[in-house]
Amino acid sequence: MKLIGLSIMTILLLAGCKGGSEQNEAETDLGAAKGFVQAALKGKYDRAADFMLHDSLNDERLDAVSRMELSSDEKQGLWDASINIHSRKLVNDSTSIIVYSNSFHKENQDTLKVVKKEGKWLVDFKYLFDHE
């Protein structure tokens, strides 16, 4: 009986530690960008939304991306992909621009804008589509 209780406590402690580290990801611009991209690559759009600035256009675009049909090979390739950060430009103390790609589509670089709102870094997803 003690072993079962100890196992449950260990699982709860590990789950608590994992939750804490996920929270810390959004404490930096790079953490928010990586958390957003990694969740999206794995098809976990609800999780990606946790790293995103919510407004009607961002929510609409994330929903559209989540409904895209991919082949099983592409899904697996994206799931296994790593994130490559090419550049990070701090615009000011609450905005940065991050250029990245993933190891599955190495040739395609994308750009995210990350903003700090209420002490938390969030991806402004619409910038990926509408920037010059």
DSSP file with accessible surface (Angstrom, degrees, kcal/mol):
  #  RESIDUE AA STRUCTURE BP1 BP2  ACC     N-H-->O    O-->H-N    N-H-->O    O-->H-N    TCO  KAPPA ALPHA  PHI   PSI    X-CA   Y-CA   Z-CA
    1    1 A M     >        0   0  188      0, 0.0     4,-2.1     0, 0.0     5,-0.2   0.000 360.0 360.0 360.0 -39.0    0.0    0.0    0.0
    2    2 A K  H  >  +     0   0  194      1,-0.2     4,-2.6     2,-0.2     5,-0.2   0.878 360.0  55.1 -62.2 -37.9    2.9    2.3    0.8
    3    3 A L  H  > S+     0   0  127      2,-0.2     4,-2.5     1,-0.2    -1,-0.2   0.908 107.3  48.7 -63.6 -41.0    4.4    1.7   -2.6
    4    4 A I  H  > S+     0   0  102      2,-0.2     4,-2.5     1,-0.2    -1,-0.2   0.938 112.5  48.2 -64.0 -45.9    1.1    2.7   -4.4
    5    5 A G  H  X S+     0   0   34     -4,-2.1     4,-2.4     1,-0.2    -2,-0.2   0.913 112.5  48.5 -61.2 -42.1    0.9    5.9   -2.3
    6    6 A L  H  X S+     0   0  106     -4,-2.6     4,-2.5     2,-0.2    -1,-0.2   0.912 110.7  51.6 -65.1 -40.5    4.6    6.7   -3.1
    7    7 A S  H  X S+     0   0   56     -4,-2.5     4,-2.4     2,-0.2    -2,-0.2   0.920 110.3  48.2 -63.0 -42.8    4.0    6.0   -6.8
    8    8 A I  H  X S+     0   0   92     -4,-2.5     4,-2.5     2,-0.2    -2,-0.2   0.931 111.8  49.6 -64.9 -42.5    1.0    8.4   -6.9
    9    9 A M  H  X S+     0   0  117     -4,-2.4     4,-2.6     1,-0.2    -2,-0.2   0.914 110.4  50.8 -63.6 -39.4    3.0   11.1   -5.0
   10   10 A T  H  X S+     0   0   67     -4,-2.5     4,-2.7     2,-0.2     5,-0.2   0.933 110.5  48.9 -63.2 -44.5    5.9   10.7   -7.5
   11   11 A I  H  X S+     0   0  110     -4,-2.4     4,-2.7     1,-0.2     5,-0.2   0.932 112.3  48.3 -61.4 -44.8    3.6   11.0  -10.5
   12   12 A L  H  X S+     0   0  116     -4,-2.5     4,-2.5     2,-0.2    -1,-0.2   0.909 111.8  49.5 -63.6 -41.0    1.9   14.1   -9.0
   13   13 A L  H  X S+     0   0  115     -4,-2.6     4,-2.4     2,-0.2    -2,-0.2   0.927 112.4  47.4 -64.0 -43.6    5.3   15.7   -8.2
   14   14 A L  H  X S+     0   0  116     -4,-2.7     4,-2.5     2,-0.2    -2,-0.2   0.913 112.1  49.8 -64.7 -40.8    6.5   15.0  -11.8
   15   15 A A  H  X S+     0   0   59     -4,-2.7     4,-2.5    -5,-0.2    -1,-0.2   0.915 110.9  50.2 -64.0 -40.4    3.4   16.4  -13.3
   16   16 A G  H  X S+     0   0   51     -4,-2.5     4,-2.1    -5,-0.2    -2,-0.2   0.912 110.6  49.1 -63.9 -40.8    3.7   19.5  -11.1
   17   17 A C  H  X S+     0   0   89     -4,-2.4     4,-2.1     2,-0.2    -2,-0.2   0.927 111.0  50.0 -65.4 -41.5    7.3   20.0  -12.2
   18   18 A K  H  X S+     0   0  132     -4,-2.5     4,-2.1     1,-0.2     5,-0.2   0.943 109.9  50.4 -63.4 -44.5    6.4   19.6  -15.9
   19   19 A G  H  X S+     0   0   30     -4,-2.5     4,-2.0     1,-0.2    -1,-0.2   0.911 109.1  52.4 -61.0 -38.9    3.5   22.1  -15.5
   20   20 A G  H  X S+     0   0   31     -4,-2.1     4,-1.8     1,-0.2    -1,-0.2   0.913 108.1  49.5 -64.9 -41.2    5.9   24.6  -13.9
   21   21 A S  H  X S+     0   0   66     -4,-2.1     4,-1.0     1,-0.2    -1,-0.2   0.884 109.0  52.7 -68.7 -34.8    8.5   24.4  -16.7
   22   22 A E  H >X S+     0   0   60     -4,-2.1     4,-0.6     1,-0.2     3,-0.5   0.903 107.9  52.0 -65.4 -38.6    5.8   24.9  -19.3
   23   23 A Q  H >< S+     0   0  131     -4,-2.0     3,-0.9     1,-0.2    -1,-0.2   0.908 106.3  54.6 -61.2 -40.5    4.7   28.0  -17.5
   24   24 A N  H >< S+     0   0   85     -4,-1.8     3,-1.9     1,-0.2     4,-0.2   0.727  89.9  76.3 -68.5 -22.1    8.3   29.3  -17.5
   25   25 A E  H X< S+     0   0   74     -4,-1.0     3,-1.0    -3,-0.5    -1,-0.2   0.866  92.8  52.1 -56.8 -37.4    8.6   29.0  -21.3
   26   26 A A  T << S+     0   0    4     -3,-0.9    95,-2.5    -4,-0.6    -1,-0.3   0.382  84.7  87.2 -84.7   7.8    6.5   32.1  -21.8
   27   27 A E  T <  S+     0   0  122     -3,-1.9     2,-0.3    93,-0.2    -1,-0.2   0.610  94.5  41.9 -79.6 -11.2    8.7   34.1  -19.5
   28   28 A T  S <> S-     0   0   70     -3,-1.0     4,-2.2    -4,-0.2     5,-0.2  -0.936  84.5-121.5-129.2 158.5   11.0   34.9  -22.5
   29   29 A D  H  > S+     0   0    5     -2,-0.3     4,-2.4     1,-0.2     5,-0.2   0.931 115.6  47.7 -63.6 -42.8   10.3   35.8  -26.1
   30   30 A L  H  > S+     0   0   45      1,-0.2     4,-2.9     2,-0.2     5,-0.3   0.895 109.6  53.5 -66.7 -37.6   12.2   32.8  -27.3
   31   31 A G  H  > S+     0   0   14      2,-0.2     4,-2.5     1,-0.2    -5,-0.2   0.916 110.7  46.1 -62.2 -43.5   10.4   30.5  -24.9
   32   32 A A  H  X S+     0   0    0     -4,-2.2     4,-2.5     2,-0.2    -2,-0.2   0.931 114.4  47.7 -65.4 -44.1    7.0   31.6  -26.1
   33   33 A A  H  X S+     0   0    2     -4,-2.4     4,-2.7     2,-0.2     5,-0.3   0.943 114.9  45.1 -63.2 -46.8    8.0   31.3  -29.7
   34   34 A K  H  X S+     0   0  100     -4,-2.9     4,-2.8     1,-0.2     5,-0.3   0.912 113.6  50.0 -64.5 -42.2    9.5   27.9  -29.3
   35   35 A G  H  X S+     0   0    6     -4,-2.5     4,-2.1    -5,-0.3    -1,-0.2   0.922 113.5  46.3 -61.4 -43.5    6.6   26.7  -27.2
   36   36 A F  H  X S+     0   0    4     -4,-2.5     4,-2.4    -5,-0.2    -2,-0.2   0.956 116.5  42.9 -62.7 -51.3    4.1   27.9  -29.8
   37   37 A V  H  X S+     0   0    6     -4,-2.7     4,-3.0     1,-0.2     5,-0.2   0.930 113.7  50.6 -65.9 -44.7    6.0   26.4  -32.8
   38   38 A Q  H  X S+     0   0   56     -4,-2.8     4,-1.7    -5,-0.3     6,-0.2   0.928 111.9  47.7 -61.8 -42.8    6.7   23.1  -31.1
   39   39 A A  H  <>S+     0   0    8     -4,-2.1     5,-2.7    -5,-0.3     4,-0.3   0.928 113.4  48.1 -63.1 -42.9    3.1   22.7  -30.1
   40   40 A A  H ><5S+     0   0   23     -4,-2.4     3,-1.6     1,-0.2    -2,-0.2   0.909 107.9  54.7 -64.9 -42.0    1.9   23.6  -33.6
   41   41 A L  H 3<5S+     0   0   21     -4,-3.0    -1,-0.2     1,-0.3    -2,-0.2   0.869 109.5  48.1 -59.2 -34.4    4.4   21.2  -35.2
   42   42 A K  T 3<5S-     0   0   59     -4,-1.7    -1,-0.3    -5,-0.2    -2,-0.2   0.459 118.6-113.3 -86.1   0.2    3.0   18.4  -33.1
   43   43 A G  T < 5S+     0   0   41     -3,-1.6     2,-1.3    -4,-0.3    -3,-0.2   0.653  74.7 135.8  77.7  15.6   -0.6   19.3  -34.1
   44   44 A K     >< +     0   0  110     -5,-2.7     4,-2.3    -6,-0.2     3,-0.2  -0.583  18.7 162.3 -95.0  73.3   -1.4   20.4  -30.5
   45   45 A Y  H  >  +     0   0   49     -2,-1.3     4,-2.2     1,-0.2    -1,-0.2   0.809  69.6  58.1 -69.9 -29.5   -3.2   23.6  -31.4
   46   46 A D  H  > S+     0   0  146     -3,-0.2     4,-0.7     2,-0.2    -1,-0.2   0.912 110.6  44.9 -63.2 -40.2   -4.9   24.0  -28.1
   47   47 A R  H >4 S+     0   0   61     -3,-0.2     3,-0.9     2,-0.2     4,-0.5   0.898 110.2  53.9 -69.4 -41.2   -1.5   24.0  -26.5
   48   48 A A  H >< S+     0   0    0     -4,-2.3     3,-1.8     1,-0.2    -2,-0.2   0.903 101.4  60.6 -58.8 -38.3   -0.1   26.4  -29.1
   49   49 A A  H >< S+     0   0   18     -4,-2.2     3,-1.5     1,-0.3    -1,-0.2   0.790  91.8  67.1 -62.2 -25.4   -3.0   28.8  -28.3
   50   50 A D  T << S+     0   0   83     -3,-0.9    -1,-0.3    -4,-0.7    -2,-0.2   0.757 104.2  44.6 -64.7 -23.5   -1.6   29.0  -24.7
   51   51 A F  T <  S+     0   0    6     -3,-1.8    72,-3.3    -4,-0.5     2,-0.3   0.282 101.3  94.6 -99.8   7.0    1.4   30.8  -26.2
   52   52 A M  B <  S-a  123   0A   2     -3,-1.5     2,-0.4    70,-0.3    72,-0.2  -0.811  76.9-119.5-111.5 144.0   -0.6   33.1  -28.5
   53   53 A L        -     0   0   25     70,-3.0     2,-0.7    -2,-0.3    72,-0.3  -0.630  39.6-132.2 -71.0 125.4   -2.0   36.6  -28.2
   54   54 A H        +     0   0  103     -2,-0.4     2,-0.3     4,-0.1    -1,-0.0  -0.767  48.3 130.6 -95.4 119.5   -5.7   36.2  -28.5
   55   55 A D     >  -     0   0   52     -2,-0.7     4,-2.7     1,-0.0     5,-0.3  -0.908  69.3 -93.0-147.1 172.1   -7.6   38.5  -30.9
   56   56 A S  H  > S+     0   0  100     -2,-0.3     4,-2.3     1,-0.2     5,-0.2   0.897 122.8  46.6 -61.2 -39.9  -10.2   37.6  -33.5
   57   57 A L  H  > S+     0   0   53      2,-0.2     4,-2.6     1,-0.2    -1,-0.2   0.929 114.0  46.8 -71.3 -42.8   -7.6   37.5  -36.4
   58   58 A N  H  > S+     0   0    0      2,-0.2     4,-2.5     1,-0.2     5,-0.2   0.936 114.6  47.3 -61.8 -46.1   -5.1   35.4  -34.5
   59   59 A D  H  X S+     0   0   68     -4,-2.7     4,-2.2     1,-0.2    -2,-0.2   0.917 112.9  49.6 -62.0 -41.2   -7.8   33.0  -33.3
   60   60 A E  H  X S+     0   0  127     -4,-2.3     4,-2.3    -5,-0.3    -2,-0.2   0.919 112.4  47.0 -64.0 -43.8   -9.2   32.7  -36.8
   61   61 A R  H  X S+     0   0   57     -4,-2.6     4,-2.4     2,-0.2    -2,-0.2   0.900 111.5  49.6 -68.9 -40.7   -5.8   32.0  -38.4
   62   62 A L  H  X S+     0   0   12     -4,-2.5     4,-2.5    -5,-0.2    -1,-0.2   0.922 111.0  51.1 -64.3 -39.0   -4.8   29.4  -35.8
   63   63 A D  H  X S+     0   0   83     -4,-2.2     4,-1.1    -5,-0.2    -2,-0.2   0.922 110.0  49.5 -62.5 -43.0   -8.2   27.7  -36.4
   64   64 A A  H >< S+     0   0   47     -4,-2.3     3,-0.5     1,-0.2     4,-0.4   0.923 111.8  48.0 -63.2 -42.8   -7.6   27.7  -40.2
   65   65 A V  H >< S+     0   0   37     -4,-2.4     3,-1.5     1,-0.2    -1,-0.2   0.907 107.6  56.3 -64.2 -39.6   -4.1   26.2  -39.8
   66   66 A S  H 3< S+     0   0   43     -4,-2.5    -1,-0.2     1,-0.3    -2,-0.2   0.769 104.9  53.2 -65.3 -23.2   -5.5   23.5  -37.4
   67   67 A R  T << S+     0   0  159     -4,-1.1    -1,-0.3    -3,-0.5    -2,-0.2   0.480  79.6 118.9 -92.0  -1.4   -8.0   22.4  -40.0
   68   68 A M    <   -     0   0  118     -3,-1.5     2,-0.5    -4,-0.4    -3,-0.0  -0.410  64.8-128.4 -65.8 135.5   -5.4   21.9  -42.8
   69   69 A E        -     0   0  192     -2,-0.1     2,-0.3     0, 0.0    -1,-0.1  -0.774  30.3-176.6 -89.8 127.9   -5.2   18.3  -44.0
   70   70 A L        -     0   0   45     -2,-0.5     2,-0.0     1,-0.0     0, 0.0  -0.903  28.4-108.6-121.6 151.1   -1.7   16.8  -44.0
   71   71 A S     >  -     0   0   69     -2,-0.3     4,-2.7     1,-0.1     5,-0.2  -0.333  34.5-110.8 -69.2 161.5   -0.5   13.4  -45.2
   72   72 A S  H  > S+     0   0   93      1,-0.2     4,-2.3     2,-0.2     5,-0.2   0.872 119.9  54.2 -64.4 -33.2    0.6   11.0  -42.5
   73   73 A D  H  > S+     0   0  131      2,-0.2     4,-2.5     1,-0.2    -1,-0.2   0.911 110.0  46.1 -65.2 -42.0    4.2   11.4  -43.7
   74   74 A E  H  > S+     0   0   59      2,-0.2     4,-2.7     1,-0.2     5,-0.3   0.918 111.2  52.1 -68.4 -40.6    4.0   15.1  -43.3
   75   75 A K  H  X S+     0   0  126     -4,-2.7     4,-2.5     1,-0.2    -2,-0.2   0.934 113.0  45.2 -58.4 -44.7    2.4   14.8  -39.9
   76   76 A Q  H  X S+     0   0  103     -4,-2.3     4,-2.3     2,-0.2    -2,-0.2   0.913 111.8  52.0 -66.9 -41.3    5.1   12.5  -38.7
   77   77 A G  H  X S+     0   0   13     -4,-2.5     4,-0.7     1,-0.2    -1,-0.2   0.906 113.3  44.0 -61.3 -42.5    7.8   14.7  -40.3
   78   78 A L  H >< S+     0   0   22     -4,-2.7     3,-0.6     2,-0.2    -1,-0.2   0.901 110.6  55.0 -69.2 -39.4    6.5   17.8  -38.5
   79   79 A W  H 3< S+     0   0  103     -4,-2.5    -2,-0.2    -5,-0.3    -1,-0.2   0.911 113.9  41.3 -58.2 -42.0    6.0   15.9  -35.2
   80   80 A D  H 3< S+     0   0  109     -4,-2.3    -1,-0.2    -5,-0.1    -2,-0.2   0.568  93.9 115.0 -82.5 -10.4    9.7   14.8  -35.3
   81   81 A A    <<  -     0   0    6     -4,-0.7     2,-0.3    -3,-0.6    -3,-0.1  -0.234  53.7-145.8 -67.9 149.4   11.0   18.3  -36.4
   82   82 A S        -     0   0   59    -41,-0.0    21,-2.2     2,-0.0     2,-0.4  -0.730  21.6-111.3-106.3 162.4   13.2   20.5  -34.4
   83   83 A I  E     -B  102   0A  33     -2,-0.3     2,-0.5    19,-0.2    19,-0.2  -0.803  22.9-160.8 -98.4 133.5   13.1   24.3  -34.4
   84   84 A N  E     -B  101   0A  59     17,-3.1    17,-2.2    -2,-0.4     2,-0.6  -0.965   6.9-153.0-114.5 115.9   16.0   26.3  -35.8
   85   85 A I  E     +B  100   0A  60     -2,-0.5    15,-0.3    15,-0.2     3,-0.1  -0.798  16.2 176.5 -88.7 122.1   16.2   29.9  -34.7
   86   86 A H  E     -     0   0A  88     13,-2.9     2,-0.3    -2,-0.6    14,-0.2   0.814  63.3  -7.4 -95.1 -37.2   17.9   32.0  -37.4
   87   87 A S  E     -B   99   0A  60     12,-1.6    12,-2.4     2,-0.0     2,-0.4  -0.989  48.9-159.1-158.6 156.9   17.6   35.5  -35.9
   88   88 A R  E     -B   98   0A 116     -2,-0.3     2,-0.5    10,-0.2    10,-0.2  -0.980  11.1-170.4-139.3 120.1   16.1   37.4  -33.0
   89   89 A K  E     -B   97   0A 142      8,-2.9     8,-2.5    -2,-0.4     2,-0.8  -0.962  14.5-147.7-116.8 117.8   15.6   41.1  -33.1
   90   90 A L  E     -B   96   0A  99     -2,-0.5     6,-0.2     6,-0.2     3,-0.1  -0.763  15.0-177.8 -82.6 111.2   14.5   42.9  -30.0
   91   91 A V  E     -     0   0A  74      4,-1.8     2,-0.2    -2,-0.8    -1,-0.2   0.906  68.0 -36.4 -74.7 -44.4   12.4   45.8  -31.2
   92   92 A N  E >  S-B   95   0A  76      3,-1.7     3,-1.0    -3,-0.1    -1,-0.3  -0.864  82.4 -66.4-159.6-168.1   11.9   47.2  -27.7
   93   93 A D  T 3  S+     0   0  141     -2,-0.2     3,-0.1     1,-0.2    -3,-0.0   0.596 132.3  33.9 -72.1  -6.4   11.5   45.8  -24.2
   94   94 A S  T 3  S+     0   0   42      1,-0.2    22,-2.4    21,-0.1     2,-0.3   0.274 113.2  57.2-130.6  13.7    8.1   44.3  -25.0
   95   95 A T  E <   +BC  92 115A  21     -3,-1.0    -4,-1.8    20,-0.2    -3,-1.7  -0.990  51.4 169.8-146.3 134.8    8.4   43.2  -28.7
   96   96 A S  E     -BC  90 114A   0     18,-2.4    18,-2.8    -2,-0.3     2,-0.5  -0.977  23.4-141.2-140.6 156.4   10.7   40.9  -30.6
   97   97 A I  E     -BC  89 113A  23     -8,-2.5    -8,-2.9    -2,-0.3     2,-0.5  -0.980  19.4-167.3-117.6 126.1   10.8   39.5  -34.1
   98   98 A I  E     -BC  88 112A   0     14,-2.9    14,-2.9    -2,-0.5     2,-0.5  -0.967   8.0-160.1-122.2 125.0   12.0   35.9  -34.4
   99   99 A V  E     +BC  87 111A  25    -12,-2.4   -13,-2.9    -2,-0.5   -12,-1.6  -0.903  29.2 155.3-103.1 127.9   13.0   34.2  -37.7
  100  100 A Y  E     -BC  85 110A  19     10,-2.7    10,-3.1    -2,-0.5     2,-0.3  -0.910  25.6-168.0-144.5 167.8   12.9   30.4  -37.6
  101  101 A S  E     -B   84   0A   3    -17,-2.2   -17,-3.1    -2,-0.3     2,-0.3  -0.885  22.8-122.0-143.7 177.6   12.5   27.3  -39.6
  102  102 A N  E     -B   83   0A  14      3,-0.6   -19,-0.2     6,-0.4     3,-0.2  -0.887  24.1-115.3-124.2 159.7   12.0   23.6  -38.7
  103  103 A S  S    S+     0   0   39    -21,-2.2     3,-0.5    -2,-0.3   -20,-0.1   0.686 112.8  56.9 -69.8 -15.5   14.1   20.7  -39.6
  104  104 A F  S    S+     0   0   82    -22,-0.3     2,-0.3     1,-0.3    -1,-0.2   0.887 120.7  26.9 -80.5 -41.2   11.4   19.1  -41.8
  105  105 A H  S >  S+     0   0   46     -3,-0.2     3,-1.5     1,-0.1    -3,-0.6  -0.599  76.9 164.6-117.0  68.7   11.0   22.1  -44.0
  106  106 A K  T 3  S+     0   0  146     -3,-0.5    -1,-0.1    -2,-0.3    -2,-0.1   0.803  70.3  56.3 -57.9 -33.8   14.5   23.5  -43.7
  107  107 A E  T 3  S+     0   0  139     -3,-0.1     2,-0.8     1,-0.1    -1,-0.3   0.660  90.8  82.1 -77.6 -15.6   14.2   25.8  -46.7
  108  108 A N    <   -     0   0   80     -3,-1.5     2,-0.4    -6,-0.2    -6,-0.4  -0.808  60.4-170.7 -98.1 107.9   11.1   27.7  -45.4
  109  109 A Q        -     0   0  111     -2,-0.8     2,-0.3    -8,-0.1    -8,-0.2  -0.798   5.7-169.9 -95.2 138.1   11.9   30.4  -43.0
  110  110 A D  E     -C  100   0A  63    -10,-3.1   -10,-2.7    -2,-0.4     2,-0.4  -0.849  12.6-136.3-122.7 162.3    9.0   32.0  -41.1
  111  111 A T  E     -C   99   0A  21     -2,-0.3     2,-0.4   -12,-0.2   -12,-0.2  -0.977  15.6-171.0-126.2 129.5    8.8   35.1  -38.9
  112  112 A L  E     -C   98   0A   1    -14,-2.9   -14,-2.9    -2,-0.4     2,-0.5  -0.934  14.7-145.4-116.3 144.4    7.0   35.5  -35.7
  113  113 A K  E     -CD  97 124A  61     11,-0.6    11,-3.3    -2,-0.4     2,-0.5  -0.919  17.0-165.2-103.9 131.4    6.3   38.6  -33.6
  114  114 A V  E     -CD  96 123A   0    -18,-2.8   -18,-2.4    -2,-0.5     2,-0.3  -0.979   6.2-171.7-121.0 129.0    6.3   38.0  -29.9
  115  115 A V  E     -CD  95 122A  22      7,-3.0     7,-3.1    -2,-0.5     2,-0.6  -0.907  22.3-127.8-122.5 149.1    4.9   40.7  -27.5
  116  116 A K  E     + D   0 121A  94    -22,-2.4     2,-0.4    -2,-0.3     5,-0.2  -0.862  32.1 173.5 -97.8 121.2    4.9   41.0  -23.8
  117  117 A K  E >   - D   0 120A 106      3,-2.9     3,-1.7    -2,-0.6    -2,-0.0  -0.992  68.3 -13.3-132.2 123.7    1.5   41.5  -22.3
  118  118 A E  T 3  S-     0   0  185     -2,-0.4    -1,-0.1     1,-0.3     3,-0.1   0.884 129.6 -52.7  53.0  41.9    0.8   41.6  -18.6
  119  119 A G  T 3  S+     0   0   57      1,-0.2     2,-0.4    -3,-0.0    -1,-0.3   0.478 119.2 103.7  79.3   3.4    4.2   40.1  -17.9
  120  120 A K  E <   - D   0 117A  83     -3,-1.7    -3,-2.9     2,-0.0     2,-0.4  -0.956  68.6-128.8-123.2 134.2    3.8   37.2  -20.3
  121  121 A W  E     - D   0 116A  20    -95,-2.5     2,-0.3    -2,-0.4    -5,-0.2  -0.668  33.1-179.9 -80.9 131.4    5.4   36.8  -23.7
  122  122 A L  E     - D   0 115A  22     -7,-3.1    -7,-3.0    -2,-0.4     2,-0.4  -0.987  28.8-116.1-136.1 144.0    2.8   35.8  -26.4
  123  123 A V  E     -aD  52 114A   0    -72,-3.3   -70,-3.0    -2,-0.3     2,-1.2  -0.621  13.7-148.5 -80.0 128.1    3.0   35.1  -30.1
  124  124 A D  E >   - D   0 113A  16    -11,-3.3     3,-1.6    -2,-0.4   -11,-0.6  -0.782  21.0-172.6 -93.2  86.6    1.2   37.6  -32.4
  125  125 A F  T >> S+     0   0   10     -2,-1.2     3,-1.7   -72,-0.3     4,-0.5   0.803  71.6  68.3 -58.7 -33.6    0.4   34.9  -35.0
  126  126 A K  H >> S+     0   0   47      1,-0.3     4,-1.8     2,-0.2     3,-1.2   0.799  86.1  71.3 -61.5 -24.6   -1.1   37.2  -37.6
  127  127 A Y  H <4 S+     0   0   53     -3,-1.6    -1,-0.3     1,-0.3    -2,-0.2   0.835  86.1  66.3 -60.5 -30.9    2.4   38.8  -38.1
  128  128 A L  H <4 S+     0   0   32     -3,-1.7    -1,-0.3    -4,-0.4     3,-0.2   0.864 112.9  31.8 -57.6 -33.2    3.5   35.6  -39.8
  129  129 A F  H << S+     0   0   92     -3,-1.2     2,-0.3    -4,-0.5    -2,-0.2   0.732 123.9  42.6 -96.2 -28.5    1.0   36.3  -42.6
  130  130 A D  S  < S+     0   0   94     -4,-1.8     2,-0.3     2,-0.0    -1,-0.2  -0.579  81.2 107.9-127.9  68.7    1.0   40.1  -42.7
  131  131 A H              0   0   61     -2,-0.3   -20,-0.0    -3,-0.2    -4,-0.0  -0.978 360.0 360.0-138.9 158.4    4.5   41.6  -42.4
  132  132 A E              0   0  223     -2,-0.3    -2,-0.0     0, 0.0     0, 0.0  -0.927 360.0 360.0-120.8 360.0    6.9   43.4  -44.7
